[in-house]
């Protein structure tokens, strides 16, 4: 496959060429043979570059890089739920800009147009889905939860599941990110059932990558009439729930409870019984998750380059400390070249780094991240 790719003299353009080759997972000058369709997926990408100082070739190089990113983002859309991408747009933007190496096997420029002030290109890129899946693990959130607890009240399916809603509200108040399976048509409920039962690890993996959620909560709730005394009806509620870590299949909590409620009709009594059971279930489930999250803490270094003075250094430190799930570790170290904050954090490092970079008062730009380290730069 022939690819048009123009280079110019000068260090800047050599850098752009090297960056693109790195993102394509090949050495500069390597041949771009046609990929095996069974291992790569074709995606179209569009991108533009701004002409500065009359330099159209530099703008063309920038347009190619932007088009490559566009193709990668489309490939992500095949693997990840669209709503999940929208909710985590800043996260995906940081990820694509910092972790593109090896995603694209080859590409070809289909068209190039130059207008006043810009050069735009369209490319055909062959993207490696296996590589994308491997790197998507960097985005799966330990505090993102899928919840599905269908409910039957006195023989009738409940449209508003009381127990499920109580668990979701408790999780949200405790700063977990929650995806309600009943409200998302994209979720395969059969996958949830299989994942909870541990029959097929692939079902858990599909849910984990599609919604970037590592915790699955599922079960069922039901009520039936217990007894009737005069005008008062007693109903008994039974609730069963299981909390599973999608990555490992580990069962964090198995919850089972019974409760009674009273009213003048079965469904009213059933709702009262479900509220009692829901309160106990939500408390126990959040407690189990909190314990798991704290056990998952690891030491992380947040490096920030270019902090101009100690006042801003302390301000950033205060905002790092205020981040949810962050526990400060050793004394932070200030240096204009490279300041370091030592923290304990249970979530993927990119979530903390992206959260800090999004704070307008900090003026930070994410440069790189890994499992135990993130590097940002203070932009003056």
PAZA-311551 format. One record per residue: z negated, y, x negated of N, C-alpha, C in turn; residue in one letter. Coordinates in steps of 0.05 Angstrom, whole numbers, plus 5000, padded with zeros to 4 digits. Layout:
! residues N
ZYXZYXZYXA...
//
This chain:
! residues 380
500049764983500050005000500050254982X501950414986502150654970500450874983X499051014966497351234976497951484961X498451704976498951954963496252084957X495752144932493252274925493652454902X493452714906494252904885491752994870X492053024843489853114827490753364812X488853524804489453764788487753754763X488553914744486953934720484354074725X482454024708479854154712477653964720X475254034712473053854716472453814746X472754024762472054004790473753794804X476353794798478153614812477853334801X477253304776476653034766474152924779X472253104784469753014798470452914826X472153074841472852994868474352724868X476052684848477552434847475652204841X473752244823471852034816470151974840X469352184855467652144878469051974899X471552034904473151884924473451594915X474051554890474351284880471751124882X469551264877466951134880466451054909X467151234927466751184956468550954965X470850914952472650704959471850444946X469850444928468950204915470850104894X472350284879474250194859474250394836X475450314814475650484791477950674795X477950914783480251094784482750954774X484950994789487450874781487850584789X485850464802486150184810488250164832X489649934833491649894853490449854880X491749954901490649924928492449724943X491849474940493349274954492549254983X494349135000493749115028491248935032X489349015047486848865051487248625069X485548435068485548205086484448305113X486148295135485248395160482748265171X482248015162479847875171477347985159X477648135138475248245124475048545127X477148675136477048965138478149055165X477249285175478149395200479549655195X481849695210483349935206482150155224X481650395212480650625226482250875217X482851045236484151295230482051505225X482551685206480651895200482152155196X480952375205482052635201480152815187X481152995170479453175155480953425146X479453635142480753885133479154005109X480554155093479254295071480154585071X478254755063478855045063480155135037X482255295039483655395016482155645005X481055624981479655834969481155934944X481556194942483056294919485856194917X487056124939489756034939490155744929X487955604925488155334913488355124935X490855064943491354874965490854584956X491154524930490754254921487754174922X486054364916483154304918482554254948X483654424966483154384995484154115004X486354014994487453755001485553534992X484453564968482553364959480053354977X479053584985476753595003477453485030X479953525040480753415065480753115065X481652995043481752705041478852585043X477052715028474252625029473152645057X473652865071472752905099473952695117X476552635113477952435130476752155126X476052095101474751835095472151815109X470552035109467952025123468451985153X470552115164471152095192471751805200X473251665183473851385188471351205187X469551265168467051115167465451155192X465251405201463751465225464851315249X467451295251468651145273467950845271X467850745247467150465243464250415251X462550605245459750585255459650565285X461450715298461450715327462050445339X463350265324463949995334461449825333X459749875313457349715310454849825324X454750085327452250215337452850335364X450950315382451150435409451650735407X453550835423454351115422452051305427X450351245446448051415452446051425429X445751195415444051185391445051365369X447751375366448951555346448451845353X448851915378448452185387445552275382X443652105390440752165386439952195357X441452065340440852065311443052195295X444352395306446652515293446052625265X443752755262443052865236442652645216X441452425226440852195208443552075199X445452035217447951915210449552105191X449352365196450752555178449652525150X447052515147445852485120446652215108X446652005124447251745114450151725104X452051825120454851805112455451965087X454152195085454652365062453452255036X451252095039449852005015450251705008X451251545028451451255023454151145031X456351265021458951175029460250975010X458950924987460150754967460750474977X463350384973464050114980464750065009X464650265026465250225055468250195059X469850345044472750345049474150195026X475749995034477149835014479649975004X481050105022483450255015484150445037X485950635031486750825052489550925045X490851035065493551155061493751415077X494851615064495151875078497651855096X497251895122499351885142500752155145X499152365144500352635147498652835133X499953055126498553285113499853535123X498153715134499153975144497554205131X499054405124497754645113498154885132X496055005141496155245158494755465143X494555695156493355925143490455865136X489855835111487055805102486055515102X487655315111486655045111488754835106X487954605095489654375092488254145108X489754015126488753805142490353545137X488953315136490353065132489352865153X491052665158490252435173490752185156X488752005155489051765138488651515155X489751305145489251035156487450895135X485050825143483150705124482450425133X482050255113481149985118478249965110X476549945131473649955127472449675128X470549625111469349355109466849345127X467049205150464749195168462249055157X462748855139460448725127458748915111X460149085096458749285080457149485098X458449565120457049745139454549615150X454749365157452349225168450149215148X450849155123448849145101447449415098X448949635099447749895094446349995119X447149895143445849985167442849915168X442149705152439349635150437649865141X438850055126437450285116436650475139X437950445162437450625185435750495207X435350235206433750105227430850215226X429950315249427350445250425150255256X422950265241420650095246419050195270X419450445278417950555301419750595326X422150475325423850485349423550225364X423250245390422450015407424349985430X425149735435426649665459424649535479X424649625503422749525523424249425548X423549175556424649055580422548875593X421348965615419448805631420148825660X421948655670422748665698420248595716X420348695740417948675757418648595785X417148415796417348325824414748375839X414948515861412548585876412648455904X410948255908410848115934413648005941X415047885921417547755926419947935925X419648195921421848385920422048515893X424548525882424848655856424248945857X422649045839421849335838424049495824X424849715837426749895825425350055803X422950135807421350285787419150105777X419649975755417749785744415249925734X413049875747410550025741409549955713X409349705706408149625680409949725658X412549685660414449775639414250075635X414150225657413950515654411350605641X409150465647406550535635406650475605X407850255597408050185568409750395554X412050475566413850665554412450935550X411051025571409551285569407451275547X406051065545404051035524405351035496X407550905493408950895467409951175460X411151315479412151585474409951775466X407751755480405451925473404351865445X404751615436403851535410405951575388X408151725395410251805377412151585368X412351375385414451175381416951265395X419251175384421851225398422450985415X423051035440423250815460425950805473X427150565475429650525489428950345513X429250455537428750305562431150125568X430849865567433049685571434249705599X432549765619433549785646435450015650X435150225634436750465638439150475619X439650275603441850275585443750035591X446050095601448049885607449049755582X448649875559449649765534448049525524X445649495534443849285525444449025539X444848815523445248545534442448425538X441648405564438948315570438548025561X440647875562440447595553439647585523X440847775507440147785479437147835475X435948015493433148065491431547815496X432247675517430747425523430947225501X433347185490433646995468432147085443X432247345437430747445414427747405416X426747455440423847425445422947135442X424746955451424046675449424446555422X425846705404426246605377428346395375X430046365396432046145396434446205378X435046465375437446545359436946805345X436746795319436147035303438547225305X440947135311443247305312442947505336X441647415358441247595380439447825372X437347765358435547985348437048165329X438748055312440248215293442148405307X443448305328445348475343443848715355X441548665368440048875380439049075359X438148965336436949125315439049325304X441449235299443449415287444749595309X445149485332446549645353444849885362X442149855362440450065372438450165350X438850065325437150145303434150125309X433449915324430749865332429749605321X427349605309426249365297424149235314X423349355336421249235353422449185381X421948945391422848875418420348795434X420048915458417948845476419248745502X418448505510419648395534417648205548X418248155573416547975589417248005618X415247965635415647995664412948055677X413148175701410848235717411448165746X409448045759409947965787407247975802X407548015828405148015846405647825870X403447735882403547585906401047635922X401147585948398847635965396647435958X394247525956392047355949390447275975X389647475990388347416015388347666033X387847616058387747836078385147826093X383748056093381248086108381448316127X381848256152382248466172384848616165X384548876162386849046156387349076126X385548966109385748996080387048746068X389148806052390548586038389848596008X389448365997388948335968391448205955X392348335934394648225919393848175890X394947965879394447885851396847945834X396448075811398648135793398347965767X400547855758400647705733402747845715X401847905690403648045671403647885645X406047825635406347695609408247865592X407547905567409248065550409047965521X411148005506411247915478412448145462X411248195438412248395420413248255395X415748305388417048155366418348355347X418048295321419448445300422248325297X424348475303427048365304427948275276X427148405255428048335228427148055219X424647985226423447735216422947535238X422947625263422147445285419147415289X417647565273414747555275413747645302X411947495314410747565340408247725334X408247985341405848155336403748125357X404548075382402648065404403847905427X402147735438402847595463400747675483X401647815504399747925523400047785550X397747705562397647585588395247685603X395647765627393347875643393847835672X391547825686391647825716389848045726X390548155749388848365761389348355791X387548485806387748485835387848775844X389148815867389349075880389049045910X388149255923387649245952389049475966X390149405989391449616006391849496033X393149646051393549536078396049366080X397649356059400049186058400349066031X401948856029402148706004403348875981X405449015987406749175966404949395956X403449525973401649735965399349615948X398349385956396249245940397349155914X399949065914401148975889401549195869X402349435879402649665861399949735848X397749725863395149785852394449575830X395049325836394449115816396049155791X398549225794400349265771399449495754X398449705766397449935751395049855733X393349685744391049595728392049425704X393849245710394949075688396549245668X398049435678399649605660397949765641X395649865650393850015633392849835610X392049595616391149415595393349335576X395749275588398049195571398849415552X399149665562400049885545398049935522X395449925528393349965508393549755486X393749505494393749275475396349285458X398549345471401149345456401249565436X400449805443400450025424398449975401X396249855407394249785386395549595366X396949385376398149195359400349315342X401949495354404049635339402949815318X400849965324399550145305398549995281X397349765285396349595263398649495246X400849425259403249325244404449555227X404649785239405850015225404150085200X401550095203399850155180399949945159X400249695167400649485146403249515132X405149645144407849675132407949915113X405850065110405850305093406550225064X408150395051408650365023408650635009X408450634983408350884968411250994965X411551254972414151384971413851644956X415851704939415851964924418052144937X417152384944419052584954419452784932X421852784920422552964898423953214910X423153444903424453694912425053864888X427553924883428454074860428854364868X428154544849428754824852426754984868X424354884872422255044886421555284868X421855524878421655764860418755834852X416755764869414055854862412055664875X409455704867407355534877406755574907X407155814917406655874945408455704963X411055694956412955534972412355234968X411455164944410754884938408454794956X406454964960404154894978405054885007X406855065015407855075042409354815049X411054735030412454485035410554245036X408554245019406554035019405154015046X404454245057403154245083404954115105X407454185104409354075124409953785120X409953695095410153405089407853255101X405453365097402953235106402953225137X404153415150404053425179406053245193X407853115177409752935189408352685200X409252595223408152355236408352115218X406251955216406051705200405751755170X405652005161405252055133402352075125X401651935104398951955092399352045063X398052265055398452365028397052185008X398452154985397351974964396252144941X397152094917396252234893396852534895X395552684878395852974877398853044871X400053214887402853294882403153444856X405553424845406053554819408253764822X407554004813409554224816411054274790X413654304792415454384771417854514783X418754734772421054864784423454674784X423754524763425954334761425754104780X423353994783423053754800420053724808X419453804832416753764843416653494857X414253374857413953104869411553104888X411952994912409852944931409552644935X407152544931406652264933405452204961X406752024976405751965003405851665008X404551595030404751315040406251345067X408251175071409951205094410950935103X410850865129411650595138414550585147X415850815151418550825162420550835139X423150795145425250825125425151105114X425551135087425251385074427151605085X429551525093431451715103430451865128X428751735144427651875167425952115159X424152075139422452285130424152505116X426052425099427652615084429352785103X430552655123432252795143430552985160X428152905167426353075183425653335167X425153305141424453535125426953715121X429253595117431753745113432553905138X431653815161432353945186430554185193X428354225178426554445184427754695172X428554895189429855135179428055295160X425455285164423655445148423455335119X424255085115424054975088426555015071X428855025084431455065070431854845048X431654595057432054375039434654225045X435854125025438353965027437953695015X438453485031438153215022440353135002X439553044978441552964958441752664955X439552514957439752224955437152104965X437251854972434851714982435151414975X432751294973432651004969430250894984X429450644977427250514991424550654986X424050754962421450874956421751164945X424051284949424451544936426651694951X426151964954428152134965428252384948X430652494945431052734929432252954947X430953184948432053414962432153654944X433653854952433854094935433154344953X431554514942430854764956433154964952X434255054974436555234974435655524978X436055694958435055964961437156144974X
//
